[in-house]
Amino acid sequence: MGRLAVVSDPFDNALVLLDLSKGRYQTDEKGSVIGVDAAEPGRGD
């Protein structure tokens, strides 16, 4: 993962912004995070 930000809109709804340029989380069958997959060059994540 890259950077993460949680912000609110004018109606107080939470918005989560994720920078996936460093990769995506790997999860097991229960949904628990077990690692990070490296981003592929040129993928645009």
CHARMM-style PDB file with segment names, atoms N, HN, CA, C and O in Angstrom:
ATOM      1  N   MET     1       0.832  -1.174   0.000  1.00  0.00      PROA
ATOM      2  CA  MET     1       0.000   0.000   0.000  1.00  0.00      PROA
ATOM      3  C   MET     1       0.873   1.233   0.000  1.00  0.00      PROA
ATOM      4  O   MET     1       1.986   1.234   0.526  1.00  0.00      PROA
ATOM      5  N   GLY     2       0.353   2.266  -0.591  1.00  0.00      PROA
ATOM      6  HN  GLY     2      -0.551   2.266  -1.018  1.00  0.00      PROA
ATOM      7  CA  GLY     2       0.996   3.569  -0.540  1.00  0.00      PROA
ATOM      8  C   GLY     2       0.356   4.391   0.568  1.00  0.00      PROA
ATOM      9  O   GLY     2       0.244   3.926   1.702  1.00  0.00      PROA
ATOM     10  N   ARG     3      -0.051   5.573   0.257  1.00  0.00      PROA
ATOM     11  HN  ARG     3       0.040   5.952  -0.664  1.00  0.00      PROA
ATOM     12  CA  ARG     3      -0.657   6.458   1.253  1.00  0.00      PROA
ATOM     13  C   ARG     3      -2.150   6.182   1.402  1.00  0.00      PROA
ATOM     14  O   ARG     3      -2.799   5.642   0.506  1.00  0.00      PROA
ATOM     15  N   LEU     4      -2.673   6.571   2.566  1.00  0.00      PROA
ATOM     16  HN  LEU     4      -2.146   7.010   3.294  1.00  0.00      PROA
ATOM     17  CA  LEU     4      -4.080   6.402   2.874  1.00  0.00      PROA
ATOM     18  C   LEU     4      -4.562   7.678   3.546  1.00  0.00      PROA
ATOM     19  O   LEU     4      -3.866   8.241   4.391  1.00  0.00      PROA
ATOM     20  N   ALA     5      -5.751   8.133   3.173  1.00  0.00      PROA
ATOM     21  HN  ALA     5      -6.316   7.676   2.487  1.00  0.00      PROA
ATOM     22  CA  ALA     5      -6.350   9.308   3.814  1.00  0.00      PROA
ATOM     23  C   ALA     5      -7.833   9.034   4.023  1.00  0.00      PROA
ATOM     24  O   ALA     5      -8.496   8.446   3.169  1.00  0.00      PROA
ATOM     25  N   VAL     6      -8.341   9.469   5.169  1.00  0.00      PROA
ATOM     26  HN  VAL     6      -7.803   9.947   5.863  1.00  0.00      PROA
ATOM     27  CA  VAL     6      -9.768   9.418   5.455  1.00  0.00      PROA
ATOM     28  C   VAL     6     -10.230  10.856   5.605  1.00  0.00      PROA
ATOM     29  O   VAL     6      -9.722  11.590   6.453  1.00  0.00      PROA
ATOM     30  N   VAL     7     -11.194  11.262   4.783  1.00  0.00      PROA
ATOM     31  HN  VAL     7     -11.607  10.665   4.094  1.00  0.00      PROA
ATOM     32  CA  VAL     7     -11.701  12.639   4.791  1.00  0.00      PROA
ATOM     33  C   VAL     7     -13.224  12.608   4.884  1.00  0.00      PROA
ATOM     34  O   VAL     7     -13.845  11.560   4.705  1.00  0.00      PROA
ATOM     35  N   SER     8     -13.812  13.752   5.163  1.00  0.00      PROA
ATOM     36  HN  SER     8     -13.308  14.604   5.309  1.00  0.00      PROA
ATOM     37  CA  SER     8     -15.274  13.868   5.230  1.00  0.00      PROA
ATOM     38  C   SER     8     -15.766  14.839   4.169  1.00  0.00      PROA
ATOM     39  O   SER     8     -15.113  15.841   3.876  1.00  0.00      PROA
ATOM     40  N   ASP     9     -16.936  14.531   3.590  1.00  0.00      PROA
ATOM     41  HN  ASP     9     -17.466  13.717   3.828  1.00  0.00      PROA
ATOM     42  CA  ASP     9     -17.559  15.462   2.663  1.00  0.00      PROA
ATOM     43  C   ASP     9     -18.420  16.451   3.463  1.00  0.00      PROA
ATOM     44  O   ASP     9     -18.520  16.324   4.684  1.00  0.00      PROA
ATOM     45  N   PRO    10     -19.036  17.425   2.802  1.00  0.00      PROA
ATOM     46  CA  PRO    10     -19.841  18.421   3.531  1.00  0.00      PROA
ATOM     47  C   PRO    10     -21.019  17.837   4.318  1.00  0.00      PROA
ATOM     48  O   PRO    10     -21.565  18.505   5.196  1.00  0.00      PROA
ATOM     49  N   PHE    11     -21.412  16.600   4.012  1.00  0.00      PROA
ATOM     50  HN  PHE    11     -20.968  16.057   3.299  1.00  0.00      PROA
ATOM     51  CA  PHE    11     -22.524  15.956   4.704  1.00  0.00      PROA
ATOM     52  C   PHE    11     -22.034  15.003   5.793  1.00  0.00      PROA
ATOM     53  O   PHE    11     -22.812  14.222   6.341  1.00  0.00      PROA
ATOM     54  N   ASP    12     -20.732  15.072   6.103  1.00  0.00      PROA
ATOM     55  HN  ASP    12     -20.100  15.706   5.658  1.00  0.00      PROA
ATOM     56  CA  ASP    12     -20.069  14.275   7.140  1.00  0.00      PROA
ATOM     57  C   ASP    12     -19.989  12.785   6.804  1.00  0.00      PROA
ATOM     58  O   ASP    12     -19.942  11.948   7.705  1.00  0.00      PROA
ATOM     59  N   ASN    13     -19.972  12.454   5.515  1.00  0.00      PROA
ATOM     60  HN  ASN    13     -20.010  13.134   4.783  1.00  0.00      PROA
ATOM     61  CA  ASN    13     -19.740  11.076   5.094  1.00  0.00      PROA
ATOM     62  C   ASN    13     -18.241  10.849   5.010  1.00  0.00      PROA
ATOM     63  O   ASN    13     -17.519  11.679   4.458  1.00  0.00      PROA
ATOM     64  N   ALA    14     -17.770   9.741   5.550  1.00  0.00      PROA
ATOM     65  HN  ALA    14     -18.357   9.067   5.999  1.00  0.00      PROA
ATOM     66  CA  ALA    14     -16.343   9.420   5.500  1.00  0.00      PROA
ATOM     67  C   ALA    14     -15.983   8.878   4.121  1.00  0.00      PROA
ATOM     68  O   ALA    14     -16.702   8.042   3.573  1.00  0.00      PROA
ATOM     69  N   LEU    15     -14.873   9.350   3.559  1.00  0.00      PROA
ATOM     70  HN  LEU    15     -14.288  10.029   4.004  1.00  0.00      PROA
ATOM     71  CA  LEU    15     -14.347   8.881   2.280  1.00  0.00      PROA
ATOM     72  C   LEU    15     -12.931   8.371   2.526  1.00  0.00      PROA
ATOM     73  O   LEU    15     -12.125   9.059   3.151  1.00  0.00      PROA
ATOM     74  N   VAL    16     -12.627   7.177   2.041  1.00  0.00      PROA
ATOM     75  HN  VAL    16     -13.282   6.618   1.533  1.00  0.00      PROA
ATOM     76  CA  VAL    16     -11.303   6.600   2.202  1.00  0.00      PROA
ATOM     77  C   VAL    16     -10.599   6.645   0.850  1.00  0.00      PROA
ATOM     78  O   VAL    16     -11.106   6.115  -0.138  1.00  0.00      PROA
ATOM     79  N   LEU    17      -9.433   7.277   0.811  1.00  0.00      PROA
ATOM     80  HN  LEU    17      -9.021   7.708   1.614  1.00  0.00      PROA
ATOM     81  CA  LEU    17      -8.645   7.403  -0.411  1.00  0.00      PROA
ATOM     82  C   LEU    17      -7.393   6.549  -0.262  1.00  0.00      PROA
ATOM     83  O   LEU    17      -6.636   6.709   0.695  1.00  0.00      PROA
ATOM     84  N   LEU    18      -7.177   5.638  -1.214  1.00  0.00      PROA
ATOM     85  HN  LEU    18      -7.793   5.508  -1.992  1.00  0.00      PROA
ATOM     86  CA  LEU    18      -6.035   4.731  -1.157  1.00  0.00      PROA
ATOM     87  C   LEU    18      -5.133   4.922  -2.363  1.00  0.00      PROA
ATOM     88  O   LEU    18      -5.604   5.042  -3.494  1.00  0.00      PROA
ATOM     89  N   ASP    19      -3.840   4.949  -2.109  1.00  0.00      PROA
ATOM     90  HN  ASP    19      -3.458   4.852  -1.190  1.00  0.00      PROA
ATOM     91  CA  ASP    19      -2.831   4.969  -3.172  1.00  0.00      PROA
ATOM     92  C   ASP    19      -2.310   3.542  -3.300  1.00  0.00      PROA
ATOM     93  O   ASP    19      -1.587   3.066  -2.425  1.00  0.00      PROA
ATOM     94  N   LEU    20      -2.667   2.861  -4.377  1.00  0.00      PROA
ATOM     95  HN  LEU    20      -3.254   3.248  -5.088  1.00  0.00      PROA
ATOM     96  CA  LEU    20      -2.267   1.467  -4.566  1.00  0.00      PROA
ATOM     97  C   LEU    20      -0.999   1.327  -5.405  1.00  0.00      PROA
ATOM     98  O   LEU    20      -0.727   0.242  -5.919  1.00  0.00      PROA
ATOM     99  N   SER    21      -0.217   2.395  -5.558  1.00  0.00      PROA
ATOM    100  HN  SER    21      -0.437   3.277  -5.140  1.00  0.00      PROA
ATOM    101  CA  SER    21       0.974   2.348  -6.404  1.00  0.00      PROA
ATOM    102  C   SER    21       2.063   1.430  -5.841  1.00  0.00      PROA
ATOM    103  O   SER    21       2.943   1.002  -6.587  1.00  0.00      PROA
ATOM    104  N   LYS    22       2.024   1.124  -4.560  1.00  0.00      PROA
ATOM    105  HN  LYS    22       1.309   1.472  -3.954  1.00  0.00      PROA
ATOM    106  CA  LYS    22       3.013   0.235  -3.944  1.00  0.00      PROA
ATOM    107  C   LYS    22       2.558  -1.217  -3.949  1.00  0.00      PROA
ATOM    108  O   LYS    22       3.346  -2.105  -3.623  1.00  0.00      PROA
ATOM    109  N   GLY    23       1.313  -1.477  -4.308  1.00  0.00      PROA
ATOM    110  HN  GLY    23       0.673  -0.756  -4.572  1.00  0.00      PROA
ATOM    111  CA  GLY    23       0.794  -2.840  -4.347  1.00  0.00      PROA
ATOM    112  C   GLY    23      -0.551  -2.953  -3.663  1.00  0.00      PROA
ATOM    113  O   GLY    23      -1.115  -1.962  -3.200  1.00  0.00      PROA
ATOM    114  N   ARG    24      -1.057  -4.171  -3.605  1.00  0.00      PROA
ATOM    115  HN  ARG    24      -0.599  -4.977  -3.982  1.00  0.00      PROA
ATOM    116  CA  ARG    24      -2.355  -4.455  -2.974  1.00  0.00      PROA
ATOM    117  C   ARG    24      -2.138  -5.462  -1.850  1.00  0.00      PROA
ATOM    118  O   ARG    24      -1.188  -6.244  -1.867  1.00  0.00      PROA
ATOM    119  N   TYR    25      -3.044  -5.423  -0.873  1.00  0.00      PROA
ATOM    120  HN  TYR    25      -3.816  -4.788  -0.859  1.00  0.00      PROA
ATOM    121  CA  TYR    25      -2.964  -6.380   0.228  1.00  0.00      PROA
ATOM    122  C   TYR    25      -3.293  -7.782  -0.246  1.00  0.00      PROA
ATOM    123  O   TYR    25      -4.173  -7.970  -1.086  1.00  0.00      PROA
ATOM    124  N   GLN    26      -2.580  -8.775   0.296  1.00  0.00      PROA
ATOM    125  HN  GLN    26      -1.865  -8.622   0.978  1.00  0.00      PROA
ATOM    126  CA  GLN    26      -2.919 -10.181   0.119  1.00  0.00      PROA
ATOM    127  C   GLN    26      -3.737 -10.579   1.338  1.00  0.00      PROA
ATOM    128  O   GLN    26      -3.410 -10.193   2.461  1.00  0.00      PROA
ATOM    129  N   THR    27      -4.789 -11.341   1.125  1.00  0.00      PROA
ATOM    130  HN  THR    27      -5.055 -11.654   0.214  1.00  0.00      PROA
ATOM    131  CA  THR    27      -5.604 -11.803   2.243  1.00  0.00      PROA
ATOM    132  C   THR    27      -5.761 -13.317   2.204  1.00  0.00      PROA
ATOM    133  O   THR    27      -5.641 -13.938   1.148  1.00  0.00      PROA
ATOM    134  N   ASP    28      -6.028 -13.898   3.360  1.00  0.00      PROA
ATOM    135  HN  ASP    28      -6.126 -13.393   4.218  1.00  0.00      PROA
ATOM    136  CA  ASP    28      -6.301 -15.327   3.412  1.00  0.00      PROA
ATOM    137  C   ASP    28      -7.796 -15.567   3.210  1.00  0.00      PROA
ATOM    138  O   ASP    28      -8.545 -14.633   2.920  1.00  0.00      PROA
ATOM    139  N   GLU    29      -8.225 -16.813   3.362  1.00  0.00      PROA
ATOM    140  HN  GLU    29      -7.616 -17.571   3.597  1.00  0.00      PROA
ATOM    141  CA  GLU    29      -9.622 -17.153   3.115  1.00  0.00      PROA
ATOM    142  C   GLU    29     -10.592 -16.505   4.102  1.00  0.00      PROA
ATOM    143  O   GLU    29     -11.789 -16.419   3.832  1.00  0.00      PROA
ATOM    144  N   LYS    30     -10.071 -16.044   5.257  1.00  0.00      PROA
ATOM    145  HN  LYS    30      -9.098 -16.113   5.477  1.00  0.00      PROA
ATOM    146  CA  LYS    30     -10.914 -15.366   6.253  1.00  0.00      PROA
ATOM    147  C   LYS    30     -10.958 -13.855   6.038  1.00  0.00      PROA
ATOM    148  O   LYS    30     -11.720 -13.155   6.705  1.00  0.00      PROA
ATOM    149  N   GLY    31     -10.136 -13.345   5.104  1.00  0.00      PROA
ATOM    150  HN  GLY    31      -9.516 -13.914   4.562  1.00  0.00      PROA
ATOM    151  CA  GLY    31     -10.082 -11.909   4.853  1.00  0.00      PROA
ATOM    152  C   GLY    31      -9.020 -11.184   5.656  1.00  0.00      PROA
ATOM    153  O   GLY    31      -8.933  -9.958   5.601  1.00  0.00      PROA
ATOM    154  N   SER    32      -8.209 -11.926   6.403  1.00  0.00      PROA
ATOM    155  HN  SER    32      -8.279 -12.922   6.447  1.00  0.00      PROA
ATOM    156  CA  SER    32      -7.126 -11.315   7.178  1.00  0.00      PROA
ATOM    157  C   SER    32      -5.964 -10.976   6.256  1.00  0.00      PROA
ATOM    158  O   SER    32      -5.645 -11.745   5.350  1.00  0.00      PROA
ATOM    159  N   VAL    33      -5.330  -9.828   6.481  1.00  0.00      PROA
ATOM    160  HN  VAL    33      -5.590  -9.203   7.218  1.00  0.00      PROA
ATOM    161  CA  VAL    33      -4.189  -9.405   5.671  1.00  0.00      PROA
ATOM    162  C   VAL    33      -2.979 -10.255   6.029  1.00  0.00      PROA
ATOM    163  O   VAL    33      -2.634 -10.401   7.202  1.00  0.00      PROA
ATOM    164  N   ILE    34      -2.328 -10.822   4.988  1.00  0.00      PROA
ATOM    165  HN  ILE    34      -2.608 -10.703   4.035  1.00  0.00      PROA
ATOM    166  CA  ILE    34      -1.153 -11.663   5.210  1.00  0.00      PROA
ATOM    167  C   ILE    34       0.087 -11.140   4.491  1.00  0.00      PROA
ATOM    168  O   ILE    34       1.169 -11.701   4.667  1.00  0.00      PROA
ATOM    169  N   GLY    35      -0.035 -10.091   3.693  1.00  0.00      PROA
ATOM    170  HN  GLY    35      -0.914  -9.635   3.550  1.00  0.00      PROA
ATOM    171  CA  GLY    35       1.104  -9.528   2.972  1.00  0.00      PROA
ATOM    172  C   GLY    35       0.672  -8.486   1.971  1.00  0.00      PROA
ATOM    173  O   GLY    35      -0.487  -8.074   1.932  1.00  0.00      PROA
ATOM    174  N   VAL    36       1.638  -8.062   1.153  1.00  0.00      PROA
ATOM    175  HN  VAL    36       2.579  -8.396   1.185  1.00  0.00      PROA
ATOM    176  CA  VAL    36       1.375  -7.053   0.127  1.00  0.00      PROA
ATOM    177  C   VAL    36       1.917  -7.564  -1.197  1.00  0.00      PROA
ATOM    178  O   VAL    36       3.077  -7.966  -1.282  1.00  0.00      PROA
ATOM    179  N   ASP    37       1.072  -7.550  -2.245  1.00  0.00      PROA
ATOM    180  HN  ASP    37       0.130  -7.223  -2.177  1.00  0.00      PROA
ATOM    181  CA  ASP    37       1.516  -7.866  -3.610  1.00  0.00      PROA
ATOM    182  C   ASP    37       2.112  -6.598  -4.191  1.00  0.00      PROA
ATOM    183  O   ASP    37       1.492  -5.537  -4.136  1.00  0.00      PROA
ATOM    184  N   ALA    38       3.317  -6.701  -4.749  1.00  0.00      PROA
ATOM    185  HN  ALA    38       3.820  -7.563  -4.793  1.00  0.00      PROA
ATOM    186  CA  ALA    38       3.949  -5.537  -5.371  1.00  0.00      PROA
ATOM    187  C   ALA    38       3.152  -5.107  -6.591  1.00  0.00      PROA
ATOM    188  O   ALA    38       2.591  -5.940  -7.304  1.00  0.00      PROA
ATOM    189  N   ALA    39       3.105  -3.804  -6.825  1.00  0.00      PROA
ATOM    190  HN  ALA    39       3.561  -3.127  -6.246  1.00  0.00      PROA
ATOM    191  CA  ALA    39       2.392  -3.260  -7.984  1.00  0.00      PROA
ATOM    192  C   ALA    39       3.161  -3.620  -9.253  1.00  0.00      PROA
ATOM    193  O   ALA    39       4.392  -3.662  -9.267  1.00  0.00      PROA
ATOM    194  N   GLU    40       2.415  -3.874 -10.300  1.00  0.00      PROA
ATOM    195  HN  GLU    40       1.416  -3.840 -10.289  1.00  0.00      PROA
ATOM    196  CA  GLU    40       3.016  -4.161 -11.605  1.00  0.00      PROA
ATOM    197  C   GLU    40       3.270  -2.832 -12.315  1.00  0.00      PROA
ATOM    198  O   GLU    40       2.385  -1.978 -12.357  1.00  0.00      PROA
ATOM    199  N   PRO    41       4.486  -2.643 -12.883  1.00  0.00      PROA
ATOM    200  CA  PRO    41       4.759  -1.389 -13.600  1.00  0.00      PROA
ATOM    201  C   PRO    41       3.765  -1.149 -14.730  1.00  0.00      PROA
ATOM    202  O   PRO    41       3.469  -2.052 -15.512  1.00  0.00      PROA
ATOM    203  N   GLY    42       3.257   0.069 -14.809  1.00  0.00      PROA
ATOM    204  HN  GLY    42       3.498   0.803 -14.174  1.00  0.00      PROA
ATOM    205  CA  GLY    42       2.338   0.438 -15.880  1.00  0.00      PROA
ATOM    206  C   GLY    42       0.914  -0.027 -15.683  1.00  0.00      PROA
ATOM    207  O   GLY    42       0.081   0.154 -16.571  1.00  0.00      PROA
ATOM    208  N   ARG    43       0.614  -0.617 -14.552  1.00  0.00      PROA
ATOM    209  HN  ARG    43       1.290  -0.764 -13.830  1.00  0.00      PROA
ATOM    210  CA  ARG    43      -0.728  -1.148 -14.309  1.00  0.00      PROA
ATOM    211  C   ARG    43      -1.751  -0.047 -14.088  1.00  0.00      PROA
ATOM    212  O   ARG    43      -2.931  -0.225 -14.388  1.00  0.00      PROA
ATOM    213  N   GLY    44      -1.305   1.099 -13.562  1.00  0.00      PROA
ATOM    214  HN  GLY    44      -0.346   1.244 -13.318  1.00  0.00      PROA
ATOM    215  CA  GLY    44      -2.217   2.206 -13.374  1.00  0.00      PROA
ATOM    216  C   GLY    44      -2.973   2.195 -12.072  1.00  0.00      PROA
ATOM    217  O   GLY    44      -3.914   2.971 -11.910  1.00  0.00      PROA
ATOM    218  N   ASP    45      -2.588   1.323 -11.113  1.00  0.00      PROA
ATOM    219  HN  ASP    45      -1.823   0.693 -11.245  1.00  0.00      PROA
ATOM    220  CA  ASP    45      -3.261   1.288  -9.812  1.00  0.00      PROA
ATOM    221  C   ASP    45      -2.809   2.433  -8.987  1.00  0.00      PROA
ATOM    222  OT1 ASP    45      -3.255   2.590  -7.850  1.00  0.00      PROA
TER     223      ASP     45
END
